Amino acid sequence: MKKILLTGGNGFFGTRLADFYRGKYEVIVTDKDDLDIVNEEEVVNAFKEMKPDFVIHAAAIAVTDFCNKHPELAYKINVQGAINVAKACKEVGAKMVFISSEQVFNGNDNRGPFNEESTPVPNTVYGENKLEAEKLIKEILDEVWVLRFTWQFGLPQRGFNMASNILWDTMTAIMKGEKIIAPTNEFRGMTYVYELIEQFDKIFEIPYDTYHVGSVNNLSRYDVVKFIIKQLGLEHRTEEILEADTEKYSDNPRDVRLDTSKLAKFGIKFGTTEEGIVRCLNEFKIKL
Ligand SMILES: NC(=O)c1ccc[n+]([C@@H]2O[C@H](COP(=O)([O-])OP(=O)(O)OC[C@H]3O[C@@H](n4cnc5c(N)ncnc54)[C@H](OP(=O)(O)O)[C@@H]3O)[C@@H](O)[C@H]2O)c1
């Protein structure tokens, strides 16, 4: 059985991925308590001991505001940590998956969907970190897949971590009776986390390269929230729950959508964000 070493294994993505692939691969789950990626020696020693075939590097500080407020810490984990993991992969001959983000395109004046040839212009510490890490890792290692993720969504599960996401954030706001104010000029891909996870090991079969990953989405953030409200059976309460923010990004729409056709050529295909939302709610049997 091939061995996958997962960093950031306690996170939103990592907990679900590890659970899904247990049995098909030997999945070694690590997180900062047992493998702090900032400590190069610890990482190299751990990799030498565990001898993974694949390393999925999901550890990061992934909260944009936190990274902006703590740029040194963010750099240490998001860039230096990724370099340490790449060096350790090289040392033991492991193949690496580096998880990057749509946020490398956050500062682009031109609109998405962006493909892998588009020039990224990040304008947050998190986006800058991811872009720099992509570049530096490729200088260390040839056997690396760089995956730029769209925004993931999913629902709570026992023992699995959560992260802010469009579906759960909408549901919690409704439960708290908070009004949701959503921009009509913001566009981004939003992907059901299991749609991604279930296809994830196909990545190990494709050429080493950079790929854009996730759902196609032609709706604004406002329209996605409106769609979720409808799917929850609360369409009659839309005006009470949701308000359009037409001002934010009105000068220059925020559009960080990713063109994922390069990955589709290898048979890794995603449905629309709307399809992902319907599927997720069906799988969790949710109707309010
Ligand atoms: N979720 C998304 O929508 C999304 C979109 C694009 C890209 N991504 C990327 O996908 C990956 C997984 O995201 P996620 O949503 O699962 O994030 P997450 O829930 O925050 O998981 C990241 C994990 O990394 C751990 N970590 C932080 N510092 C570490 C260190 N020094 N050593 C080892 N582990 C450390 C975190 O631990 P603590 O929580 O204890 O700090 C956390 O368990 C990240 O690289 C993220 O940048 C995510």
The ligand as an SDF file (V2000), in Angstrom:
LIG
                    3D

 48 52  0  0  0  0  0  0  0  0999 V2000
  -10.3680   26.0270    2.7430 N   0  0  0  0  0  0  0  0  0  0  0  0
  -10.2890   26.6420    1.5840 C   0  0  0  0  0  0  0  0  0  0  0  0
  -11.2890   27.1300    1.0610 O   0  0  0  0  0  0  0  0  0  0  0  0
   -8.9700   26.7730    0.8690 C   0  0  0  0  0  0  0  0  0  0  0  0
   -8.9390   27.4610   -0.3430 C   0  0  0  0  0  0  0  0  0  0  0  0
   -7.7260   27.5850   -1.0190 C   0  0  0  0  0  0  0  0  0  0  0  0
   -6.5810   27.0030   -0.4870 C   0  0  0  0  0  0  0  0  0  0  0  0
   -6.6440   26.3570    0.7040 N   0  0  0  0  0  0  0  0  0  0  0  0
   -5.4100   25.7560    1.2300 C   0  0  0  0  0  0  0  0  0  0  0  0
   -5.6850   24.3870    1.4980 O   0  0  0  0  0  0  0  0  0  0  0  0
   -4.9380   23.9560    2.6240 C   0  0  0  0  0  0  0  0  0  0  0  0
   -5.8830   23.3780    3.6600 C   0  0  0  0  0  0  0  0  0  0  0  0
   -6.8220   24.3970    4.0250 O   0  0  0  0  0  0  0  0  0  0  0  0
   -7.8280   24.2200    5.2260 P   0  0  0  0  0  0  0  0  0  0  0  0
   -9.0360   24.9880    4.9040 O   0  0  0  0  0  0  0  0  0  0  0  0
   -7.9320   22.7710    5.5890 O   0  0  0  0  0  0  0  0  0  0  0  0
   -7.0520   25.0220    6.3530 O   0  0  0  0  0  0  0  0  0  0  0  0
   -7.0580   24.7780    7.9290 P   0  0  0  0  0  0  0  0  0  0  0  0
   -8.3500   24.1730    8.3510 O   0  0  0  0  0  0  0  0  0  0  0  0
   -6.6330   26.0510    8.5770 O   0  0  0  0  0  0  0  0  0  0  0  0
   -5.9160   23.6970    8.1030 O   0  0  0  0  0  0  0  0  0  0  0  0
   -4.5480   23.9980    8.1010 C   0  0  0  0  0  0  0  0  0  0  0  0
   -3.8700   23.1790    9.1700 C   0  0  0  0  0  0  0  0  0  0  0  0
   -2.4670   23.5110    9.2030 O   0  0  0  0  0  0  0  0  0  0  0  0
   -2.0610   23.5220   10.5610 C   0  0  0  0  0  0  0  0  0  0  0  0
   -0.8360   24.2540   10.8120 N   0  0  0  0  0  0  0  0  0  0  0  0
   -0.6660   25.5880   11.0600 C   0  0  0  0  0  0  0  0  0  0  0  0
    0.6220   25.8460   11.3490 N   0  0  0  0  0  0  0  0  0  0  0  0
    1.2930   24.6680   11.2680 C   0  0  0  0  0  0  0  0  0  0  0  0
    2.6520   24.2910   11.5020 C   0  0  0  0  0  0  0  0  0  0  0  0
    3.5820   25.1770   11.8490 N   0  0  0  0  0  0  0  0  0  0  0  0
    2.9940   22.9890   11.3300 N   0  0  0  0  0  0  0  0  0  0  0  0
    2.0620   22.0710   10.9810 C   0  0  0  0  0  0  0  0  0  0  0  0
    0.7520   22.3480   10.7910 N   0  0  0  0  0  0  0  0  0  0  0  0
    0.3710   23.6430   10.9310 C   0  0  0  0  0  0  0  0  0  0  0  0
   -3.2590   24.1790   11.2520 C   0  0  0  0  0  0  0  0  0  0  0  0
   -3.2140   23.9880   12.6530 O   0  0  0  0  0  0  0  0  0  0  0  0
   -3.9140   25.1020   13.6110 P   0  0  0  0  0  0  0  0  0  0  0  0
   -5.3330   25.2310   13.1470 O   0  0  0  0  0  0  0  0  0  0  0  0
   -3.7740   24.5000   14.9560 O   0  0  0  0  0  0  0  0  0  0  0  0
   -3.1260   26.3600   13.4190 O   0  0  0  0  0  0  0  0  0  0  0  0
   -4.4360   23.4660   10.5800 C   0  0  0  0  0  0  0  0  0  0  0  0
   -4.7510   22.2540   11.2310 O   0  0  0  0  0  0  0  0  0  0  0  0
   -4.1570   25.1740    3.0980 C   0  0  0  0  0  0  0  0  0  0  0  0
   -2.8710   25.1270    2.5560 O   0  0  0  0  0  0  0  0  0  0  0  0
   -4.9320   26.3460    2.5330 C   0  0  0  0  0  0  0  0  0  0  0  0
   -4.0840   27.4540    2.3440 O   0  0  0  0  0  0  0  0  0  0  0  0
   -7.8120   26.2260    1.3850 C   0  0  0  0  0  0  0  0  0  0  0  0
  1  2  1  0
  2  3  2  0
  2  4  1  0
  4  5  1  0
  4 48  2  0
  5  6  2  0
  6  7  1  0
  7  8  2  0
  8  9  1  0
  8 48  1  0
  9 10  1  0
  9 46  1  0
 10 11  1  0
 11 12  1  0
 11 44  1  0
 12 13  1  0
 13 14  1  0
 14 15  2  0
 14 16  1  0
 14 17  1  0
 17 18  1  0
 18 19  2  0
 18 20  1  0
 18 21  1  0
 21 22  1  0
 22 23  1  0
 23 24  1  0
 23 42  1  0
 24 25  1  0
 25 26  1  0
 25 36  1  0
 26 27  1  0
 26 35  1  0
 27 28  2  0
 28 29  1  0
 29 30  1  0
 29 35  2  0
 30 31  1  0
 30 32  2  0
 32 33  1  0
 33 34  2  0
 34 35  1  0
 36 37  1  0
 36 42  1  0
 37 38  1  0
 38 39  2  0
 38 40  1  0
 38 41  1  0
 42 43  1  0
 44 45  1  0
 44 46  1  0
 46 47  1  0
M  CHG  2   8   1  16  -1
M  END
$$$$
